[in-house]
Amino acid sequence: MFPRLEYLEWISGRPVVALYDLASSDLRGDRDHEPEAVPEPLAGLSDPPRGATLETQIAGEYGVEPEQVLVTPGATMANVVAAATALGGDPGGEDDAEKQRVLVEKPTYEPLAATPAALGADVDRFLRGDVYRLDVERAANALTDATDLVTVTNRHNPSGSLAERETLADLADAASDGGARLLVDEVYAPYVTEPRDGPFGGPTAAGLDGAVVTNSLTKFFGLGDLRIGWLVADREFVDRARSVSMHFHGVADTSRALGRRALHNRDHLAERARTLLAENTDLFEAFLAERDDVEGFLAEGSTFAFLDPEHVDGDELAATAWDEGVLVVPGRFFGEDERVRVSLGRNPSEVAPALDALGAILDRFQ
């Protein structure tokens, strides 16, 4: 029933032993991968007033009611619960057995297509537009009467392309007109050097009719050890999702406590993350400007990109790089064999020599 998640199996354990980690996309800075009882960025910070909950904190960030928030063990679990809820209908009600299709962008993060298939749905795909922009017309043309759910990422994983709320609203309308919901994985939405008015400074689809958004403390805040994620949607959907989530493991109370501390100090942590974003973006832009053998683009404010090396395919480059201790992600895990995803989430003092090492490897294929 559940297919292998090849990317997650491939990446498992590699960031820990890599000499140069250009694969991890979370903004962890100089933190290593060893778990900590209290993650270093949270050490010494104050806790919120007694009575605060993750649900109320997250709801305040999105401008919704706490009943519209479901906290999960990470964004991946939020996406699983969202898909299962959209496909499962109303527990105890009459399901439409014919409506079991999910439309997913291409390329995309592997579990977003594999998980609905594991849940028994047929998965259709639509191509993103030029420079991987979110093309609402292409998505609308790929919808069928049997589509239950349309799934996209924002920022797009793997390219980093960012869609604004107006585009997401158009897509939500197209999905709703076809009788489907829109799921937007927003773990990379806060990756902007100049924050906006949206949650954590990034755009969001939260509050749009028929939209479900997911996010976590893992990427922007670099707190993957906590495994704190969430979904935000209308009350009816969240109520059904809460019932679905009972089939999966819950969130540890210790993680909840540290998550509350993180959100209580969100401005302090966001400043740290945006400093890292800005410095690593500058390094990435300089690296790409010096190369005439790499095609691709770096979206403004992004620290990851989906690159096409001119003289070598993605698998060969990733394998050769790994032999030298440099970790990049082969594009085949996203459906494009010629490319690699390069991510800069570590401290600039580590990123600079990592890019130098990658450049030296690319030089071999000239």
LINGI-V329298 format. One record per pair of residues at least 12 apart in sequence whose ideal C-beta (glycine too) atoms are under 7 Angstrom apart, sorted by the first residue. I is the first residue (numbers start at 1). J is the second residue. D is the distance in whole Angstrom. If there is no record, write none. Layout:
BEGIN
I J D
I J D
END
This chain:
BEGIN
1 118 6
2 118 4
3 114 5
3 117 6
3 118 6
5 110 6
5 111 6
5 114 6
6 110 7
6 333 6
7 110 5
7 333 4
10 333 7
11 23 7
14 327 5
15 33 6
15 327 6
16 33 5
18 325 6
18 327 4
19 325 3
19 326 7
20 325 6
20 326 5
20 327 7
20 353 7
20 354 4
20 357 5
21 327 5
21 346 6
21 354 7
22 326 6
22 327 6
22 328 5
22 342 5
22 343 6
22 344 7
22 354 5
22 358 6
23 327 4
23 328 6
23 329 5
23 343 6
24 343 6
24 345 5
25 219 6
25 304 5
25 343 4
25 345 5
26 218 5
26 219 5
26 222 5
26 224 6
26 345 5
27 219 7
27 220 6
27 222 5
27 273 5
27 276 5
27 277 7
27 345 5
28 222 4
28 345 6
28 346 7
29 222 6
29 276 5
29 346 7
29 347 5
30 347 4
31 222 7
35 225 5
36 225 7
38 258 7
39 223 6
39 225 5
41 222 7
41 223 7
41 269 6
41 272 7
42 258 6
42 261 5
42 262 6
45 261 6
45 265 5
46 264 7
47 260 7
47 261 5
47 264 6
48 260 5
48 264 4
52 260 6
54 71 5
54 256 6
54 259 5
54 260 6
54 263 7
55 69 5
55 71 6
57 260 6
57 263 4
58 230 5
61 199 5
61 200 7
62 199 5
62 204 7
62 206 5
62 232 5
63 207 7
64 206 7
64 207 7
64 232 6
67 235 5
67 238 7
68 232 6
68 233 6
68 234 7
68 235 6
68 238 5
69 230 6
69 232 6
69 238 7
70 230 6
70 231 5
70 238 5
70 241 5
70 242 6
70 245 6
71 228 7
71 230 5
71 251 6
72 229 5
72 230 6
72 231 7
72 245 6
72 251 7
73 227 5
73 229 7
73 249 6
73 250 7
73 251 5
74 216 6
74 218 6
74 227 5
74 229 4
75 185 7
75 187 5
75 214 5
75 215 6
75 216 4
75 218 7
75 229 4
76 111 6
77 229 6
77 248 6
78 214 4
78 229 4
78 230 6
78 231 4
79 111 7
79 112 6
79 115 7
79 185 6
79 214 5
80 115 6
81 231 7
81 241 5
81 244 5
81 245 5
82 183 5
82 212 5
82 214 6
82 231 5
82 241 7
83 102 7
83 115 6
83 116 5
83 119 6
83 149 6
84 119 6
84 244 5
85 237 6
85 240 5
85 241 4
85 244 5
86 148 5
86 149 4
86 181 5
87 100 6
87 116 7
87 119 6
87 121 5
87 148 6
87 149 7
88 244 6
90 240 6
91 240 6
91 243 5
98 146 6
99 146 5
99 148 5
100 120 6
100 121 5
100 122 6
100 146 7
100 148 7
101 121 6
101 122 5
101 124 6
101 144 6
101 146 5
101 147 5
101 148 6
102 116 4
102 121 5
102 123 5
102 148 6
102 149 5
102 151 6
103 124 5
103 126 6
103 139 7
103 142 6
103 143 6
103 147 5
103 150 5
104 123 6
104 125 6
104 151 5
105 126 6
105 128 6
105 151 7
105 152 5
105 153 7
106 125 4
106 126 7
106 127 5
106 128 7
106 335 6
107 158 6
107 334 4
107 335 5
107 336 6
108 153 6
108 157 7
108 334 7
109 153 6
109 157 5
110 333 6
112 151 5
112 185 7
124 142 6
126 138 5
126 139 5
126 142 4
128 156 7
131 161 6
131 297 6
132 156 5
132 159 4
132 161 4
133 161 6
134 152 6
134 163 4
134 167 6
134 171 7
136 167 6
136 170 5
136 171 5
136 174 6
139 171 6
139 174 6
140 174 4
143 174 7
143 178 4
143 180 7
147 178 6
147 180 4
148 180 6
149 180 6
149 181 5
149 183 6
150 171 7
150 175 4
150 180 5
150 182 5
150 183 7
151 183 5
152 184 6
153 185 5
154 168 7
154 184 5
154 186 6
154 189 5
154 203 7
155 188 4
155 189 6
155 191 6
155 299 7
155 302 6
157 188 6
158 306 4
158 334 5
158 341 4
159 305 7
159 306 4
160 298 7
160 299 4
160 302 3
160 304 5
160 305 6
161 299 5
162 299 6
164 203 5
165 203 5
165 204 7
168 184 6
168 205 4
168 208 6
169 208 5
172 205 6
172 208 4
172 209 6
172 210 6
172 211 5
175 210 6
176 209 6
176 210 4
181 210 5
181 212 6
182 205 6
182 210 6
182 211 5
183 212 5
184 205 4
184 211 7
184 213 5
185 214 5
186 204 6
186 213 5
186 214 7
186 215 5
187 215 6
187 216 6
187 218 7
187 219 4
188 219 6
189 202 3
189 203 6
189 204 6
190 202 4
190 220 4
191 220 7
191 277 6
191 301 6
191 302 6
191 303 7
192 301 4
193 274 6
193 277 5
193 278 5
193 281 7
193 301 5
200 220 6
200 270 6
201 270 6
206 232 5
212 231 6
212 233 4
212 237 6
213 231 7
213 232 5
214 229 7
214 230 7
214 231 5
215 229 7
215 230 6
216 228 6
216 229 4
217 259 6
217 262 6
220 273 5
221 262 6
221 269 5
221 273 6
222 273 7
223 262 6
226 255 5
226 258 5
226 259 6
227 255 6
228 251 7
228 255 6
228 259 4
277 301 7
277 303 6
279 348 5
280 303 5
280 344 4
280 348 6
280 351 5
281 301 7
281 302 7
281 303 6
283 344 7
283 348 6
283 351 5
283 352 6
283 355 6
284 298 5
284 303 6
284 344 6
285 298 6
287 355 5
287 359 7
291 362 7
293 309 6
293 310 4
293 311 6
293 362 6
293 366 7
294 307 5
294 309 5
294 310 7
294 362 7
295 308 4
295 310 7
296 308 5
303 343 7
303 344 4
303 345 6
304 341 6
304 342 7
304 343 4
304 344 7
305 342 6
306 331 7
306 339 5
306 341 5
307 339 6
307 340 6
307 342 6
308 338 5
308 339 5
309 340 7
309 362 6
311 365 4
311 366 6
312 365 4
313 337 6
313 338 5
314 330 5
314 331 4
314 332 6
314 337 6
314 338 6
314 339 5
314 340 5
315 330 5
315 332 6
315 337 7
317 340 6
318 330 4
318 340 6
320 361 6
321 358 6
321 361 5
324 357 6
324 361 6
326 354 7
326 357 5
326 358 6
326 361 6
328 340 5
328 341 7
328 342 5
328 358 7
329 341 4
END
